[in-house]
């Protein structure tokens, strides 16, 4: 009886040891697989966040343009840097960004940033909505006919060409992966694009999203 018990205990110990070894091998394989797959997965997630943020920015401009035509008055899409994040709000142009309720500002995806050197939308004073040379708030303004304008009362075609422009978004972990929303005509046509290998030949500055 004691011999049988001894044999059974050895068999059980052997089986338990073999199972532990299998688990150890499996964990090692999973670790190797994770080390290979993790960078690709993170790149996929970051690309998805950037594309989702671009879509939101695009539709924010579209909605501002649509509201302007609907209400027969100028509307704008405002984009604001808040720390390491970007927020967007859609509002009438006679309301300054500072007076837009906090609940109406919506954050883009985490880590998404405005590429300031490649963005040509107008920088404005948050309190007055007047154009300025520096700051943390950009706007895309549309008049009652849906044309991009420099001032609220500007008519289509009579406004500064600078009313056109683009908003370029980037992610710190995506090198050369910038994407942009472009207001490409004085009638307010909008499109999206991504970073090009060569700078825009029609720009005085080196801008790569066009």
C-alpha positions in Angstrom: 0.0 0.0 0.0 2.8 2.4 0.9 4.5 1.6 -2.4 1.4 2.5 -4.4 1.0 5.8 -2.5 4.7 6.6 -3.3 4.2 5.9 -7.0 1.1 7.9 -7.1 2.7 10.9 -5.4 5.7 10.8 -7.8 3.3 10.6 -10.8 1.3 13.6 -9.5 4.5 15.6 -8.8 5.8 14.8 -12.3 2.5 15.9 -13.9 2.5 19.1 -11.8 6.0 19.9 -12.8 5.3 19.3 -16.5 2.2 21.6 -16.3 4.2 24.4 -14.7 6.9 24.1 -17.4 4.2 24.3 -20.1 2.8 27.5 -18.4 6.3 28.9 -18.2 6.9 28.3 -21.9 3.5 29.8 -22.8 4.3 32.9 -20.8 7.6 33.3 -22.5 6.1 33.0 -25.9 3.4 35.5 -25.1 6.0 37.8 -23.8 8.0 37.6 -27.0 4.8 38.1 -29.1 3.8 41.1 -27.0 7.2 42.7 -27.4 6.9 42.4 -31.1 3.2 43.3 -31.4 3.0 46.2 -28.8 4.7 48.9 -31.0 2.4 48.1 -33.9 -0.6 48.1 -31.7 0.3 51.4 -30.2 0.9 52.9 -33.6 -2.6 51.7 -34.7 -4.2 53.2 -31.6 -2.4 56.5 -32.1 -3.3 56.7 -35.7 -6.9 56.0 -34.9 -6.9 58.8 -32.3 -5.4 61.2 -34.8 -7.9 60.3 -37.5 -10.8 60.5 -35.1 -9.7 63.9 -34.0 -9.3 65.1 -37.6 -12.8 63.9 -38.4 -14.2 65.9 -35.4 -12.3 69.0 -36.4 -13.6 68.6 -40.0 -17.2 68.2 -39.0 -16.9 71.1 -36.5 -16.0 73.4 -39.4 -18.8 71.9 -41.5 -21.3 72.4 -38.8 -20.2 76.0 -38.2 -20.6 76.7 -41.9 -24.0 75.1 -42.0 -25.2 77.0 -39.0 -24.0 80.3 -40.5 -26.2 79.6 -43.6 -29.1 78.5 -41.5 -29.1 81.4 -39.1 -28.1 84.0 -41.7 -25.2 85.2 -39.5 -21.6 84.3 -39.0 -20.5 81.3 -37.0 -17.1 79.8 -36.2 -15.3 76.7 -35.1 -12.8 77.6 -32.3 -9.9 75.4 -31.4 -8.1 75.9 -28.1 -5.0 74.4 -26.5 -5.6 73.5 -22.9 -2.4 72.0 -21.4 -1.5 68.9 -23.5 -5.0 68.6 -25.0 -7.1 70.4 -27.7 -10.7 71.4 -27.3 -13.2 72.5 -30.0 -16.4 74.6 -29.8 -18.9 75.7 -32.4 -20.5 79.1 -31.7 -21.8 82.4 -33.2 -18.9 84.8 -34.0 -20.4 87.6 -31.9 -19.7 85.4 -28.9 -16.0 85.3 -27.9 -14.4 81.9 -27.2 -14.0 82.9 -23.5 -17.8 83.4 -23.2 -18.6 80.0 -24.6 -19.9 77.8 -21.8 -17.3 75.2 -20.6 -19.9 72.4 -21.4 -19.8 73.3 -25.1 -16.0 72.8 -25.4 -15.3 69.2 -26.4 -11.9 67.6 -26.1 -10.2 65.8 -29.0 -8.5 62.5 -28.4 -5.8 62.2 -25.8 -2.3 63.4 -26.7 -3.5 65.1 -30.0 -1.8 68.5 -30.5 -2.1 71.4 -32.8 1.0 71.6 -35.0 1.4 75.4 -34.7 4.1 75.8 -37.4 1.8 74.1 -40.0 -1.5 75.6 -38.9 -2.6 78.7 -40.8 -6.1 79.4 -39.2 -6.4 82.8 -37.6 -5.1 83.1 -34.0 -7.5 85.2 -32.0 -7.8 86.8 -28.6 -9.9 84.5 -26.4 -11.7 87.5 -24.8 -12.3 89.7 -27.8 -12.2 87.2 -30.7 -10.0 89.7 -32.5 -7.1 88.4 -34.7 -3.7 88.4 -33.0 -0.2 87.2 -33.8 0.1 84.6 -31.0 -2.1 82.8 -28.5 -3.7 79.5 -27.9 -7.1 79.9 -29.7 -7.6 79.4 -33.5 -10.8 80.0 -35.4 -12.4 79.1 -38.7 -15.1 81.8 -39.3 -17.9 81.6 -41.9 -20.3 84.4 -43.0 -24.0 84.1 -43.6 -23.4 82.5 -47.0 -20.9 79.9 -45.6 -17.8 81.6 -47.0 -14.6 81.8 -44.8 -14.1 85.4 -43.7 -11.7 87.5 -41.8 -14.4 89.8 -40.2 -18.0 88.9 -39.4 -19.4 91.4 -41.9 -17.2 90.4 -44.8 -18.9 89.3 -48.0 -17.8 86.2 -50.1 -14.8 87.0 -52.3 -14.2 90.4 -50.7 -12.5 89.0 -47.6 -8.8 88.6 -47.1 -7.3 85.4 -48.6 -6.0 84.7 -45.1 -9.5 83.7 -44.1 -8.7 80.5 -45.8 -6.3 78.2 -44.0 -5.7 74.8 -42.4 -5.7 73.2 -39.0 -2.9 70.6 -38.7 -3.1 68.0 -35.9 -0.3 65.8 -34.7 0.6 63.1 -32.2 4.0 63.1 -30.5 4.6 59.4 -31.2 3.7 59.6 -34.9 6.6 61.0 -36.8 5.6 62.6 -40.1 2.0 61.4 -39.5 0.4 64.8 -39.2 -3.1 65.3 -40.7 -5.0 68.5 -41.5 -8.3 70.0 -42.4 -8.0 72.6 -45.2 -10.4 75.4 -46.1 -9.2 75.5 -49.7 -11.5 78.0 -51.5 -13.0 81.4 -50.8 -16.4 79.7 -51.1 -15.6 77.5 -48.1 -14.8 74.2 -49.6 -13.1 71.9 -47.1 -11.0 68.8 -47.4 -8.6 66.7 -45.4 -5.0 65.7 -46.1 -1.8 64.4 -44.5 1.8 65.2 -44.3 3.6 65.3 -47.7 7.3 64.5 -48.3 7.9 67.9 -49.8 6.9 71.3 -48.5 4.0 73.2 -50.1 5.5 75.0 -53.2 2.8 77.7 -52.9 3.7 78.7 -49.4 6.3 81.2 -48.2 7.0 79.0 -45.2 7.8 75.3 -45.0 4.4 73.6 -44.6 4.0 69.9 -45.3 0.3 69.3 -44.8 -1.5 70.6 -47.8 
